[in-house]
Amino acid sequence: MQFKLGQIFVGALVFVGMGLLPEIAAAQDRPAVPGGMYDKPYIERFGRGTAVGGYIDMEWEITEDKNTFDQHRLIPFIFSEISDRIHFATEIEFEHGGRVPGDGEVKLEYAALDIQFADWLTYRSGVILSPLGKFNLVHDSPWNDFVSRPLVDRQLIPTTLSESGMGFHGTMYPSEMSVLGYEVYLVNGFNDKIISDKNFSTQGFDNDNLSTIDSIRTRKGRGSLASDNNKAKSLVGRVVYSPMLGIEIGGSVHSGVYSPDSVESRSISIGTVDATLQKGPFEVLMETAYSTTEITSNTSVNQFGYYLQPNIHFGFGLVPGFPESKFTGLVRLGRVDYNLDADGEHTNRYTFGLNWRPKEDTAVKVEYLLEQDTPLNSTDADDMVGTFFFGTTSYF
């Protein structure tokens, strides 16, 4: 099932047009990025000073070949209000149990210092979450209703995308109900590991067959936090507009050189559009991404992906002893085409889920994911592969 970008927007407009007008709320009470770095539950609880919090994410994964428990994530947060206009925040990620030989990892996911001159102008430097699409900014497991992350945000937008850099962000309030936010940074950017080809990996850019390379995987080319592989800097930025509570649309771009300085420069550009529509128990989320990667001066690989996710919340307070609890039923349709100019090399994913939140910050999730690949230069899809997930996650 393949949805074009225009069809997704038509569906979104129909959803709005059904009379699901959002509630009115003062713009100044809403952050530019709900669920973002400065909209964490622990910050609200601790107030001024230094706050410590985080989240935990435990999963049970069952496939035809695997049946395993996975302590997927333990993410401590530290936030400090140095002064009214100077803030620091960091996330340290322990994945799959942490630094165990051959298993797990520990890494710095976010560490940034903010100096605020005005609501619309804040300087930020450090290891930032790149504002490439909305999901990369709000990828916390307790914030999201599915166990798995969208395919497009695993492959074309390689969440979690953390980059060393500096720039500015800000929030403006065009009217009593509307919010306009932006982020723009210079970062190290991607490196040449985005090219996934055995000949290239052994011979590099001197390979005479470079023009035949058509396998690009941005996830493999996430840049170093310590150094750049070239002198050029990449630009990443996002603009988001919410005319009123319940409607939000954002657009972002990431563009820069990924090749080393030893060869002629080659660039990669990724553009995204995201939207969120909410009214009462209904919610629709979507995100699309389009990327162009230069291989030679006259050869590029173009990629496209999306996800569309309708949710419905129900059963409020239904479970005895949990008056704030609710259930959520959800479906997510997703697709990534790794080469728009070739047959095959695309993946379709269909995900179905149900979760229960005893409290907003805590979720118990059940999910069934179906994925189908079509190999490069083929029109015949592989067999559908299913994965069952049971997960528990919570902020603390």
C-alpha positions as CSV (number, residue, x, y, z in Angstrom):
1,M,0.0,0.0,0.0
2,Q,1.7,3.2,-1.1
3,F,0.4,6.7,-0.3
4,K,1.6,9.7,-2.2
5,L,2.3,12.8,-0.2
6,G,-0.7,14.6,-1.7
7,Q,-3.1,11.8,-0.7
8,I,-1.9,12.0,2.9
9,F,-2.6,15.7,3.0
10,V,-6.0,15.3,1.5
11,G,-6.8,12.7,4.2
12,A,-5.6,15.1,6.8
13,L,-7.8,17.9,5.5
14,V,-10.8,15.6,5.4
15,F,-10.2,14.7,9.1
16,V,-10.1,18.4,10.0
17,G,-13.2,19.1,7.9
18,M,-15.3,16.6,9.7
19,G,-16.1,19.2,12.3
20,L,-13.4,18.1,14.7
21,L,-12.5,21.6,15.8
22,P,-9.8,21.7,18.5
23,E,-10.2,23.2,21.9
24,I,-9.0,26.8,22.4
25,A,-5.9,27.3,24.6
26,A,-3.7,30.2,25.2
27,A,-0.6,30.0,22.9
28,Q,1.8,31.1,25.6
29,D,0.9,28.0,27.7
30,R,2.0,25.7,24.9
31,P,5.6,24.7,24.0
32,A,6.8,24.8,20.4
33,V,7.6,21.1,20.6
34,P,5.2,19.2,22.9
35,G,7.1,16.4,24.5
36,G,10.5,18.0,23.6
37,M,13.5,18.6,25.8
38,Y,11.9,21.3,27.9
39,D,8.5,19.6,28.2
40,K,9.5,16.6,30.3
41,P,7.4,15.5,33.4
42,Y,10.3,15.6,35.8
43,I,11.0,19.3,35.0
44,E,7.4,20.1,35.9
45,R,7.7,18.2,39.2
46,F,11.1,19.6,40.4
47,G,10.8,23.3,39.5
48,R,13.8,25.6,39.5
49,G,17.3,24.2,40.1
50,T,18.7,20.9,39.0
51,A,16.3,18.1,38.2
52,V,17.0,14.4,37.6
53,G,14.6,12.0,35.8
54,G,14.5,9.8,32.8
55,Y,12.6,6.8,31.4
56,I,12.8,3.0,31.2
57,D,11.8,0.8,28.3
58,M,11.5,-3.0,28.6
59,E,10.4,-5.2,25.7
60,W,9.4,-8.8,24.9
61,E,10.0,-9.6,21.3
62,I,8.7,-12.7,19.5
63,T,9.4,-13.7,15.9
64,E,9.6,-16.9,14.0
65,D,13.3,-17.2,14.9
66,K,13.5,-15.3,18.2
67,N,11.8,-15.1,21.6
68,T,13.6,-12.7,23.9
69,F,13.3,-10.1,26.6
70,D,15.2,-6.9,25.9
71,Q,16.1,-4.2,28.4
72,H,16.0,-1.9,25.5
73,R,16.6,1.5,27.0
74,L,17.4,3.2,30.3
75,I,17.7,7.0,29.7
76,P,18.6,9.2,32.6
77,F,17.8,13.0,32.1
78,I,19.6,15.8,33.9
79,F,18.2,19.4,33.6
80,S,19.6,22.5,35.3
81,E,18.3,26.0,35.4
82,I,21.6,27.9,35.8
83,S,19.7,31.2,35.7
84,D,16.4,32.4,34.3
85,R,18.0,32.7,30.8
86,I,20.7,29.9,30.9
87,H,19.7,26.3,30.9
88,F,21.5,23.0,30.5
89,A,20.0,19.6,29.7
90,T,21.4,16.2,28.9
91,E,20.4,12.6,28.2
92,I,22.6,9.6,28.6
93,E,21.4,6.4,26.9
94,F,22.0,2.9,28.1
95,E,20.8,0.5,25.4
96,H,20.3,-3.3,25.7
97,G,21.8,-3.5,29.2
98,G,24.7,-1.0,28.6
99,R,28.3,-1.6,27.9
100,V,28.5,-5.4,28.0
101,P,31.1,-7.1,25.6
102,G,29.4,-7.7,22.3
103,D,26.1,-6.4,23.6
104,G,24.5,-3.1,24.4
105,E,26.0,0.4,24.4
106,V,26.3,3.6,26.4
107,K,26.2,6.9,24.6
108,L,25.6,10.6,25.0
109,E,22.3,11.3,23.2
110,Y,21.8,15.0,24.1
111,A,23.9,17.6,26.0
112,A,23.2,21.2,25.2
113,L,23.6,24.6,26.8
114,D,20.9,27.3,26.0
115,I,21.3,31.0,26.4
116,Q,18.0,32.8,25.9
117,F,18.0,36.4,24.7
118,A,14.2,36.4,24.0
119,D,11.4,33.9,23.5
120,W,12.2,34.1,19.8
121,L,16.0,33.9,20.1
122,T,17.9,31.3,22.1
123,Y,21.5,30.2,21.3
124,R,22.1,26.5,21.7
125,S,25.4,24.6,21.5
126,G,26.5,21.0,22.2
127,V,25.1,17.6,21.2
128,I,21.7,18.4,19.9
129,L,18.7,16.3,18.7
130,S,18.6,17.3,15.1
131,P,15.2,18.8,14.2
132,L,14.8,16.6,11.2
133,G,11.1,15.7,11.4
134,K,9.1,15.8,14.6
135,F,9.6,12.2,15.7
136,N,13.4,12.6,16.2
137,L,12.5,15.4,18.7
138,V,9.9,13.4,20.6
139,H,11.1,9.8,20.3
140,D,10.9,9.0,24.0
141,S,9.2,5.6,24.5
142,P,6.7,6.8,27.2
143,W,5.6,9.6,24.9
144,N,4.8,7.3,22.0
145,D,2.0,4.7,21.9
146,F,3.8,2.0,19.9
147,V,6.7,-0.1,21.0
148,S,8.5,0.1,17.6
149,R,9.4,3.3,15.9
150,P,8.2,4.3,12.4
151,L,10.2,2.7,9.5
152,V,10.8,6.1,7.9
153,D,12.2,7.3,11.2
154,R,14.5,4.3,11.5
155,Q,15.9,4.5,7.9
156,L,15.6,7.9,6.1
157,I,15.5,9.9,9.3
158,P,17.8,7.8,11.4
159,T,16.3,8.4,14.8
160,T,17.9,8.9,17.2
161,L,19.9,11.5,15.2
162,S,22.2,13.4,17.7
163,E,24.8,15.7,16.2
164,S,27.5,18.1,17.4
165,G,26.7,21.7,16.5
166,M,25.4,25.1,17.4
167,G,22.7,27.5,16.3
168,F,19.4,29.1,17.4
169,H,15.9,28.2,18.2
170,G,12.9,30.2,19.3
171,T,9.1,30.4,19.8
172,M,6.7,33.1,18.7
173,Y,3.0,33.7,19.3
174,P,1.4,35.3,16.1
175,S,-2.0,35.3,17.8
176,E,-3.8,34.4,21.0
177,M,-4.1,30.8,20.0
178,S,-1.3,30.2,17.5
179,V,2.4,29.1,18.1
180,L,5.2,29.4,15.6
181,G,8.6,27.7,16.4
182,Y,11.9,27.2,14.7
183,E,15.3,25.6,15.1
184,V,18.3,26.0,12.9
185,Y,21.8,24.6,13.5
186,L,25.2,24.0,11.8
187,V,26.3,20.4,12.5
188,N,28.9,17.9,11.5
189,G,26.4,16.0,9.3
190,F,26.5,12.6,7.8
191,N,29.6,10.7,6.6
192,D,30.4,8.4,3.7
193,K,29.2,5.3,5.5
194,I,25.8,6.1,4.2
195,I,26.9,4.2,1.0
196,S,26.2,0.6,1.7
197,D,28.1,-1.3,-0.9
198,K,30.8,-3.9,-0.5
199,N,32.9,-2.6,-3.3
200,F,32.7,0.9,-2.0
201,S,33.6,-0.2,1.5
202,T,36.8,-1.7,0.4
203,Q,37.8,0.7,-2.4
204,G,36.1,4.0,-1.4
205,F,35.6,6.9,-3.8
206,D,38.3,5.7,-6.1
207,N,36.2,2.8,-7.2
208,D,35.7,3.0,-11.0
209,N,32.2,1.5,-10.6
210,L,31.1,4.2,-8.2
211,S,28.3,5.3,-10.6
212,T,26.6,1.9,-10.2
213,I,26.2,2.2,-6.5
214,D,22.5,2.5,-5.6
215,S,22.3,1.3,-2.0
216,I,22.1,4.2,0.4
217,R,21.4,3.8,4.2
218,T,21.6,7.1,6.1
219,R,21.4,5.3,9.4
220,K,24.9,3.8,8.9
221,G,26.3,7.3,8.1
222,R,25.4,9.2,11.3
223,G,28.4,11.5,11.9
224,S,30.8,11.6,14.8
225,L,30.1,13.8,17.8
226,A,33.9,14.4,18.1
227,S,35.0,15.3,14.6
228,D,33.8,15.8,11.1
229,N,35.1,13.9,8.1
230,N,35.2,17.1,6.0
231,K,35.6,20.8,6.5
232,A,32.1,21.7,5.3
233,K,29.3,22.0,7.8
234,S,25.7,20.7,7.3
235,L,22.6,22.8,7.9
236,V,19.6,21.4,9.7
237,G,16.4,23.3,10.5
238,R,12.7,23.0,11.2
239,V,9.8,25.3,11.3
240,V,6.5,24.3,13.1
241,Y,3.2,26.1,13.1
242,S,0.2,25.4,15.3
243,P,-2.8,27.7,14.5
244,M,-4.7,26.3,17.5
245,L,-4.5,23.5,20.0
246,G,-4.9,20.2,18.2
247,I,-3.5,21.2,14.8
248,E,0.2,21.3,14.1
249,I,2.3,21.1,10.9
250,G,6.1,21.2,10.5
251,G,8.7,21.1,7.8
252,S,12.4,20.5,8.1
253,V,15.5,20.0,6.0
254,H,19.0,18.6,6.5
255,S,21.6,19.3,3.8
256,G,25.4,19.1,3.6
257,V,28.5,17.3,2.3
258,Y,29.0,13.7,3.4
259,S,32.2,12.8,1.5
260,P,35.7,13.2,2.9
261,D,37.9,16.2,1.9
262,S,40.2,13.9,-0.1
263,V,37.7,13.7,-3.0
264,E,35.3,15.9,-4.9
265,S,32.5,16.9,-2.5
266,R,29.2,14.9,-2.6
267,S,26.1,16.0,-0.7
268,I,23.0,14.6,0.8
269,S,19.7,16.5,1.4
270,I,16.7,15.3,3.3
271,G,13.4,17.1,3.5
272,T,10.5,16.2,5.8
273,V,6.9,17.2,6.4
274,D,5.0,16.2,9.6
275,A,1.5,16.9,10.9
276,T,-0.5,16.2,14.1
277,L,-4.3,16.5,14.3
278,Q,-6.1,16.0,17.6
279,K,-9.7,16.3,18.8
280,G,-11.1,14.6,21.9
281,P,-10.2,10.9,21.8
282,F,-9.1,11.0,18.1
283,E,-5.6,11.6,16.9
284,V,-3.8,11.4,13.5
285,L,0.0,11.5,13.2
286,M,2.0,11.6,9.9
287,E,5.5,12.2,8.7
288,T,7.1,12.0,5.3
289,A,10.7,12.2,4.1
290,Y,12.4,12.6,0.8
291,S,16.2,12.4,0.3
292,T,18.6,12.9,-2.5
293,T,22.2,11.6,-2.3
294,E,24.9,12.5,-4.8
295,I,27.0,9.5,-5.9
296,T,28.8,11.2,-8.8
297,S,28.5,14.6,-10.4
298,N,25.7,13.2,-12.6
299,T,24.3,10.3,-10.5
300,S,22.0,10.5,-7.5
301,V,19.9,8.2,-5.5
302,N,16.4,9.4,-4.5
303,Q,14.5,7.9,-1.6
304,F,11.0,8.4,-0.1
305,G,9.2,7.2,3.0
306,Y,6.2,8.0,5.2
307,Y,4.1,6.8,8.1
308,L,0.4,7.5,8.8
309,Q,-1.0,6.7,12.2
310,P,-4.6,7.1,13.4
311,N,-5.2,6.6,17.2
312,I,-8.3,6.5,19.4
313,H,-8.3,6.8,23.2
314,F,-11.0,5.1,25.2
315,G,-11.8,3.4,28.4
316,F,-11.0,6.3,30.6
317,G,-10.8,5.3,34.3
318,L,-12.1,1.8,33.4
319,V,-9.6,-0.1,35.5
320,P,-10.3,-0.1,39.2
321,G,-7.7,1.7,41.3
322,F,-6.4,3.8,38.3
323,P,-8.8,6.8,37.9
324,E,-6.4,8.5,35.4
325,S,-6.0,5.4,33.2
326,K,-6.9,5.1,29.5
327,F,-6.6,2.7,26.6
328,T,-5.4,3.5,23.1
329,G,-6.1,1.6,19.9
330,L,-3.8,2.4,17.0
331,V,-2.7,1.5,13.5
332,R,0.3,2.6,11.6
333,L,0.9,2.3,7.9
334,G,4.5,2.9,6.7
335,R,6.7,2.5,3.6
336,V,10.3,3.3,2.6
337,D,11.5,3.2,-1.0
338,Y,15.3,3.2,-1.0
339,N,15.6,3.9,-4.7
340,L,12.8,5.7,-6.5
341,D,14.5,5.2,-9.9
342,A,14.8,1.4,-9.7
343,D,12.4,-1.5,-9.4
344,G,12.1,-3.0,-5.9
345,E,14.3,-2.1,-2.9
346,H,11.3,-0.9,-0.8
347,T,9.7,-2.1,2.4
348,N,6.1,-1.9,3.5
349,R,5.1,-2.1,7.2
350,Y,1.7,-2.5,8.8
351,T,1.6,-2.2,12.6
352,F,-1.4,-2.8,14.9
353,G,-1.4,-2.0,18.6
354,L,-3.2,-1.6,21.9
355,N,-1.9,0.0,25.0
356,W,-3.0,0.9,28.5
357,R,-1.8,3.9,30.5
358,P,-2.4,3.6,34.2
359,K,-1.1,7.2,34.3
360,E,-0.1,9.4,31.4
361,D,3.7,8.9,32.1
362,T,3.5,5.1,32.1
363,A,2.4,2.7,29.4
364,V,1.8,-1.1,28.9
365,K,1.9,-1.9,25.2
366,V,0.9,-4.8,22.9
367,E,1.8,-4.6,19.2
368,Y,1.9,-6.8,16.1
369,L,4.1,-5.7,13.2
370,L,4.0,-7.0,9.7
371,E,6.8,-6.2,7.3
372,Q,7.3,-7.0,3.6
373,D,10.5,-6.4,1.6
374,T,10.8,-6.2,-2.2
375,P,14.5,-6.8,-3.3
376,L,16.3,-4.4,-5.7
377,N,15.5,-4.9,-9.4
378,S,12.5,-7.1,-8.6
379,T,8.8,-6.7,-8.6
380,D,8.1,-9.8,-6.5
381,A,7.8,-9.1,-2.8
382,D,9.2,-11.4,-0.2
383,D,7.0,-13.2,2.3
384,M,5.4,-11.1,5.0
385,V,7.3,-11.3,8.3
386,G,5.5,-10.8,11.6
387,T,6.8,-9.6,15.0
388,F,5.0,-9.5,18.3
389,F,6.0,-7.0,21.0
390,F,4.9,-6.6,24.6
391,G,6.4,-3.6,26.2
392,T,6.3,-1.6,29.4
393,T,7.7,2.0,29.7
394,S,7.6,4.9,32.0
395,Y,9.1,8.3,32.8
396,F,10.5,8.6,36.3
